[in-house]
Amino acid sequence: DTNLYRARSGKSTMALLPFSSSGSFLVILYLGCIALAQGFVIMSSSSSSSPHPTATSSSSSVALHASVPKQQEEQQQQQQQQQTASQKRKADAKAKSPYTSPEQLAALDSLLQGSDDADFDARHIYGYKNDQHEPSMLQIITATRILDSQKEQQQDESSAASIAELERQAQDFRQQHGPTVNLQSVIQQQAATLTMALAAEFKRASPSKGIMAADINITAGEQTGRYAQAGANIISVLTEPRWFLGSFDDLTQARLATADQVSSTSLSTSSSQQRPAILCKEFVVNEYMIAQAAAKGADTCLLIVAVLPQHVLTKLIQYARSLDMEPLVEVHALEELDVALAAGAKVIGVNNRNLHTFQMDLANSERIADEMTRRGLKFEQPDDDYTLCALSGMSTASDVDRYRQAGLQMCLIGESLMRSPKPEEAIKGLCLNAQDYQQQSSSGTSSACGAYTAGCKIVKVCGITNPEDALLACQAGVNLIGVIFAEKSKRKVSPQQASAVVAAVRDFGEREQRHEFDLAATTAMTNDDKAAAAAPLQHLIAGSQQLVQGATTRRPLVVGVFQNQSPEFIAQMVQECGLDMVQLHGKEGFAAANPRSCGGVPALRVVDITIDAETGKAADNAVEQLMEQLTNDPIAILLDTAIKGQATGGGTSTTFDWGIAQAVQNAGLPVLVAGGLTPSNIGECVMDTRPFGVDVAGGVEQGPGLKDHDKVKQFVQTARQAAMDASQGF
C-alpha cells in the first residue's frame, strides 16, 4: 500500500479491537473505573459547590446534588462556546480550499508516484498510513497547491506557460535585470563580518491571524524596499494566494524594488552593496512551481521537508540548482533533518513552529544545531559546507543573539516587521551585528523594536480580599494576585488582610520571601543614568520579560494597588505586608512608578484610555499620546478604561477600544489590558488583541471583594486557551 493516507473505514476504534476473554474483562474493568471516577468527580463537585469557601450551607443533600448538574451545564455551555469559536476559525481556514477531502488526500498520495520505496521516502510524513489521520492545515494547504498547480498546467497552451517556456522567461528576466544571487553565499558573506543575515518577510495575512500589515494598502515593492534600505540580506515573499493573499506579482515587485533601492543607496553613498536574495516562500511540490518562481525573479525557493517525500525533495533540490537557485530546505524534527541531509540540502532552515500542530518552541533551532554538531557536520564558519538558519518566533535582539551564540547564520522574521509601523527602526533594533548587540547590552540603549507578537503571558486577578480566594486563583493558574489599598475602592483591604493573602500565595509557591527583581537591568535608579533614560521602550520590553520570568503560574506574585497615595504609605505597606510589586492607579504620573518611590519594588503603571461614552472609541491620537508619556520608571504598562467626563482610576467595568492596545503593541510596547473583562469576552480580547497580559476584578465576582470561584476558573481557562489558539498559525 503506497497511499500516504488510507481511506477511512468508518468503523469505530472499539469495533476494531481484537477482543479475547481477558481483553473483554480489561475493557469492562476500564469502563468501570471511568464510571467510578465520574462518581467521585460528582461527589467532589457537590461538596465544594459553594462559590465561596467561607460560605456555609444549610441546603439538603437533595438540593445540593440538584445544583451540581446546573453548574456543570453552565460550565459545559461556556466550554462549548469557546470550542465552537475555535473550531469555527479552523473550519473557516480549511473552507478556503475548493477541493473535497478525498481530492486532497489523493493529491497528497500523488507525491509518492515514482518512489522505489514509499515507506522509506515517506517515513517522516505526518499521518503516513494512519487510517484515522485528519490532515493538518499544512497538509490541506499543500494538497490545495498541488491541485491548483495541476490545473494551471492542464490549461490551454495559449493561457498557461509550459515549464520550458517558464525556464526561457527566467533566462530573459536575468538578462534584463541581472543574474541570481546565491542564498548560501549571501548568508556566509554576512557571517564573515560577524553579522546575522536577516530574511525579512513580506506576508499580508495568515490562516489564523488574518491581515497583519500595519498599512493594509502597502505594496510588496514599498514594504520590501524599506526592508532592503534597513539592511535585510534576504527578502522572503509569501506567494500563496488563498490563505496568505500573496502572488507571484508580489515576488517580482520585491525583486525590482529592492534592486532599485540598493542601487540608489550605492549611488548616494559611493559604495558597492549587493542586492538582497529574493526567497519565494511557497508550498512547492513540483518543478513547475520552481520554474514559475524563477521566471518571476526569485533567487531561491523554500522546500518544506514535512510535506515532501525524500525522493521528491531530492529531485526538487537538483532542479532548483539547475536554475542557479540554492533552495532553503525547511526542517522541524530530527527525522526531517535526516531526510534533508540525505536529499543533499546545504542551506537548512529550522522552523521553531511545528506546522502540523502549530506548537512553538524557540529551543528547536538549538536542538538541531546540537545534533549537527554531534554528527560532525560543520555550519558555524563562513566557508563550512552547511548553513543553518532559524525560522519563526523571533522578534527581538536577544532572540537574534540567542541563535548567533548557537552558530546559526540567518534569522527569518516576518510578523513583527509586518505589524511594525516603522520596520526600518525595528530591523535596526535587532542588532544583527554582534558588536552592535554588545554595545546595546552594555549601554542600555536600543532602537525601536518590532511589533510585540508573543501573545498573552500574564493573567492577573485583582481585588482579592481573603486567603481562600487567593488560593483558588493560584490553583486556577494566575500569574499575579492584586490586593487593593485605594481608599475609595469597595475592595479595599486592611494590612492584616493583605498579609494573609501574601502568606497564602507564598505558601502556594513554596517561598518564604518576596520575589527579587533585577532592577538594575530594567530601571534607571539614578537621575544621572542618561543612557537608560533615553530608552524607555527598551526598558519596558526588558521589564515585561522580567515579569514573565518572575510571575510564573507556579509561583504567582502579589501586587498592591494604590491610588494617589504617598510614597511613605506605599513603602510601609510593601514592607509590612510583604508585597512583591505595586500598581499605581491614580494621577501620580510615570515618575512615581520608580522603585525608589515604591518601597524598593517595581511598579505597574496604569494608563487610562479615555473613551467616548456613546461611541466607545478613544481619541485618534491616543497611541501617540501614550508613547510620548513613556519613561523608564515602571516595569510594565496596564491599560484601563476611563469614560470621558467621569472620574478616572479604574473600576468602570467598561471595555475600551482594544484596537488601541493592538496599535500600542504594534509599536513594540507589550501591555496588560483591563476594563470590563469577563469570562464571556476574555477569549475575544485575547484572540483579537493578543495582549501581553489581562487583568480582571469585578468580572469574576459574586459580590464586592468576594470572588466567584467558577468564574475565576473559567476566566483563566478561557484566557489560556485563547492565547494558545491565537499563537497558532504560519
C-alpha positions, -999 to 999 in steps of 0.1 A, spaced: 0 0 0 17 32 -12 -10 56 -1 1 84 22 -34 83 39 -57 53 36 -94 57 31 -113 59 63 -132 28 71 -159 45 92 -156 18 119 -152 28 155 -119 21 173 -137 -3 197 -150 -24 168 -115 -29 155 -101 -42 189 -93 -79 188 -111 -90 220 -102 -121 239 -120 -131 271 -92 -115 292 -93 -85 269 -130 -81 274 -125 -82 311 -99 -54 309 -122 -32 289 -151 -38 313 -128 -30 342 -116 1 324 -151 14 318 -160 6 354 -131 27 366 -142 56 344 -177 54 359 -163 52 394 -141 82 387 -170 102 374 -189 94 406 -160 108 426 -160 139 405 -197 145 411 -193 139 448 -163 163 449 -182 189 430 -211 186 453 -190 191 484 -174 222 470 -203 237 451 -204 268 472 -189 297 452 -170 309 482 -151 286 507 -161 306 538 -198 304 530 -220 279 549 -248 259 535 -280 246 552 -293 231 520 -304 195 520 -283 169 502 -310 166 476 -308 204 468 -270 202 469 -269 174 443 -295 192 422 -273 223 420 -244 203 406 -258 195 372 -268 231 368 -233 244 375 -218 217 352 -243 226 325 -232 263 327 -195 253 325 -201 230 296 -220 257 277 -191 281 282 -166 255 271 -187 246 241 -190 282 231 -152 285 234 -146 253 215 -172 263 189 -154 297 183 -120 279 180 -135 252 157 -151 279 136 -118 297 130 -102 264 120 -132 255 98 -131 289 81 -95 284 73 -100 249 59 -130 261 39 -108 282 17 -98 251 -2 -122 245 -30 -114 208 -31 -130 179 -12 -113 159 15 -109 128 -8 -94 151 -35 -70 165 -10 -59 130 2 -55 118 -34 -33 149 -41 -11 141 -12 -9 105 -22 3 116 -57 36 128 -42 46 92 -38 45 85 -75 79 74 -88 92 62 -54 111 30 -54 105 26 -16 74 45 -5 77 35 32 112 48 33 106 80 13 75 89 34 89 78 68 88 113 81 54 123 68 28 132 94 0 107 94 15 83 69 -5 51 67 -27 62 96 -63 51 89 -76 77 113 -54 106 103 -70 140 99 -49 162 75 -33 191 92 -37 227 80 -3 224 64 -13 193 45 -46 209 34 -28 239 20 -2 217 3 -29 195 -12 -46 226 -25 -14 239 -41 -9 205 -57 -43 206 -73 -40 243 -82 -7 236 -100 -21 207 -118 -50 228 -131 -26 255 -143 -5 230 -162 -36 215 -178 -49 247 -191 -50 256 -228 -14 262 -241 -25 298 -251 -31 307 -214 -6 286 -195 32 285 -200 50 252 -202 79 245 -180 102 250 -209 86 284 -215 90 294 -179 127 285 -180 131 307 -210 113 335 -192 136 331 -163 166 335 -186 151 366 -201 144 381 -167 180 376 -156 194 390 -188 173 422 -183 176 426 -145 208 408 -136 219 372 -125 206 353 -95 221 358 -60 232 326 -43 215 322 -10 243 304 8 269 330 -4 248 359 8 244 344 43 281 334 46 293 368 35 274 383 64 288 357 88 323 367 78 316 401 93 301 387 125 266 398 113 235 376 114 219 375 80 182 387 81 154 373 59 127 399 62 94 386 52 65 402 33 33 384 44 0 401 40 -20 376 60 -20 341 76 -47 314 80 -52 322 117 -42 358 122 -58 375 92 -44 407 78 -12 416 96 2 445 77 4 478 97 -7 495 65 -31 473 46 -26 493 14 12 489 13 25 471 -17 52 444 -18 76 468 -35 71 495 -9 75 472 21 104 452 8 122 484 -3 121 495 33 135 462 43 163 465 19 171 501 29 173 489 65 199 462 56 179 430 51 200 405 31 172 382 21 136 391 12 111 364 18 78 368 -1 47 347 5 31 339 -29 3 316 -18 -29 333 -28 -58 318 -8 -46 318 28 -17 344 26 -31 367 -1 2 365 -19 11 364 -56 40 360 -80 35 397 -88 45 404 -52 77 385 -59 85 405 -90 78 437 -72 101 428 -44 129 418 -68 127 450 -88 121 474 -58 150 460 -37 174 462 -66 164 498 -72 167 506 -35 202 491 -33 213 509 -65 201 543 -51 218 537 -18 251 527 -35 250 559 -57 243 582 -28 270 566 -6 295 558 -33 296 522 -20 291 488 -36 262 469 -20 248 436 -31 210 434 -35 191 410 -13 184 375 -23 147 370 -31 131 340 -15 99 326 -29 81 312 1 56 288 -12 43 253 -6 64 240 -35 56 204 -46 69 202 -82 94 216 -107 68 237 -124 63 259 -93 101 264 -90 102 274 -127 73 299 -120 93 314 -92 124 317 -113 105 334 -141 92 360 -117 126 369 -103 132 345 -74 168 337 -64 158 309 -42 127 289 -30 115 272 1 112 234 2 93 221 33 105 186 42 74 180 63 53 175 32 78 162 7 88 126 4 125 122 2 127 112 -35 106 143 -44 128 166 -22 159 153 -38 145 159 -73 134 195 -64 168 204 -49 186 192 -80 161 210 -103 164 243 -84 202 242 -87 199 236 -124 183 270 -125 211 285 -104 188 286 -73 202 273 -40 170 263 -21 162 269 16 152 235 29 130 237 60 130 211 88 114 209 122 121 174 136 153 154 137 138 128 114 132 156 89 169 167 93 179 131 82 157 135 51 171 169 42 207 158 45 201 126 25 185 147 -2 215 170 -5 204 201 13 231 228 21 211 257 35 188 243 62 162 264 79 149 252 113 112 260 119 107 266 156 70 261 149 56 226 142 34 234 112 11 204 119 3 212 155 14 249 155 33 244 187 61 270 191 95 260 207 123 285 203 148 259 216 142 238 185 168 255 164 193 249 191 185 212 193 190 208 155 223 228 158 234 205 186 225 174 166 245 186 136 275 193 158 272 158 173 273 143 138 304 164 130 286 185 104 301 219 102 279 250 98 293 278 121 321 292 99 316 312 67 332 285 45 315 255 61 296 230 39 263 237 56 244 269 66 219 268 94 190 292 98 163 299 124 127 303 112 97 315 132 91 331 166 118 358 167 112 395 172 140 409 194 177 415 195 180 389 223 163 363 201 189 371 173 218 369 197 205 336 211 208 319 178 241 337 170 255 320 201 243 286 188 261 291 155 232 299 132 238 324 105 204 336 94 171 345 111 138 348 93 114 374 108 81 383 94 51 391 116 67 416 139 81 435 109 48 435 90 30 448 121 55 474 129 47 510 117 85 516 114 101 484 100 134 502 93 138 510 130 126 475 140 154 460 119 180 483 133 168 473 168 176 436 161 213 444 164 223 419 136 259 427 141 275 411 172 293 443 181 261 463 179 244 439 203 273 441 228 272 479 227 234 479 233 238 454 262 265 475 279 248 509 273 212 500 279 201 519 247 183 505 217 165 515 186 128 508 184 118 472 182 94 453 160 58 447 170 51 427 201 36 394 189 43 369 216 7 369 229 -8 367 263 17 357 290 3 373 322 -31 367 338 -39 389 369 -69 387 392 -73 419 412 -95 428 442 -86 397 462 -96 402 499 -91 368 516 -67 338 515 -94 314 502 -99 334 470 -62 339 466 -55 302 468 -82 294 443 -68 320 419 -33 304 423 -47 270 417 -65 283 386 -32 293 371 -29 331 375 4 350 375 -5 380 396 -28 385 426 -39 421 432 -48 435 467 -63 470 467 -53 497 492 -70 526 474 -92 544 498 -123 547 476 -123 511 464 -151 488 475 -124 460 475 -101 479 499 -81 456 522 -65 462 556 -28 455 562 -39 423 581 -60 411 551 -32 418 527 -7 400 548 -29 370 550 -33 369 512 5 372 508 11 344 532 -14 322 512 3 330 479 38 324 492 27 291 507 13 280 474 45 290 457 67 274 484 86 305 490 93 325 522 103 359 508 92 384 482 104 379 447 136 399 439 136 415 405 168 425 388 160 462 390 195 472 377 187 455 344 155 473 338 154 506 358 175 537 359 180 541 397 197 575 394 189 606 375 224 606 360 217 574 341 211 592 308 217 562 286 189 541 302 166 572 305 169 576 267 154 542 260 120 538 279 106 514 253 136 491 256 134 493 293 97 484 293 103 455 270 130 442 293 107 448 323 80 427 307 104 399 302 114 400 338 77 400 348 72 368 328 102 351 343 92 362 379 55 359 379 50 322 370 19 302 375 39 280 398 50 310 420 25 338 415 33 373 428 12 397 449 6 433 437 -5 461 459 -28 485 441 -26 522 452 -42 554 441 -28 589 447 -12 577 480 21 589 494 54 571 487 58 567 525 25 548 528 33 526 498 67 518 513 51 510 546 26 486 531 53 469 509 74 462 540 46 454 564 26 431 541 54 416 520 42 428 486 62 417 455 51 447 434 29 477 434 4 491 409 -3 529 406 -38 536 395 -42 573 401 -28 605 387 7 601 403 24 602 369 51 579 355 80 591 377 61 579 408 64 543 394 101 543 401 111 517 427 126 544 448 91 558 453 75 523 458 93 508 487 121 494 465 98 471 444 89 475 407 55 491 397 29 486 371 18 520 358 -19 522 348 -28 544 319 -64 552 315 -76 552 279 -104 577 277 -133 567 256 -165 584 244 -194 573 265 -216 569 234 -192 556 207 -168 536 230 -140 550 209 -108 566 220 -92 597 206 -74 594 173 -41 603 188 -44 581 219 -15 559 209 8 588 202 0 604 235 8 572 254 41 566 236 52 601 243 45 597 281 67 566 285 96 567 310 119 541 323 103 541 358 76 514 357 83 477 349 52 475 326 21 493 314 -15 484 321 -42 500 300 -76 505 317 -108 523 308 -118 559 316 -151 573 304 -150 609 291 -164 633 316 -162 609 345 -136 603 372 -106 581 362 -89 554 382 -104 521 370 -134 501 382 -156 513 354 -165 477 343 -163 491 308 -141 478 280 -121 503 259 -112 501 222 -89 470 221 -76 483 188 -56 509 209 -38 481 227 -31 464 195 -17 496 180 5 502 210 19 466 208 25 471 171 47 499 181 67 474 201 53 480 236 38 450 255 8 460 276 -17 444 300 -53 451 294 -81 457 320 -116 472 320 -148 453 317 -132 418 311 -154 388 319 -153 350 312 -175 356 283 -154 383 265 -118 374 275 -115 349 247 -124 376 221 -100 401 237 -70 377 238 -77 364 203 -82 398 186 -57 418 205 -31 392 218 -22 415 247 9 408 269 -14 404 298 -50 407 311 -64 419 344 -99 412 359 -116 421 391 -154 427 390 -159 404 361 -153 373 383 -171 384 415 -202 372 433 -201 405 453 -176 433 461 -144 417 472 -157 381 470 -147 360 440 -170 336 422 -147 306 420 -163 291 389 -159 324 371 -123 327 381 -115 293 368 -134 299 336 -118 332 330 -82 318 334 -90 287 314 -106 307 285 -77 332 285 -51 305 283 -69 286 256 -74 317 236 -37 325 239 -29 291 225 -54 295 197 -40 330 189 -5 316 186 -15 290 161 -7 299 125 20 302 99 
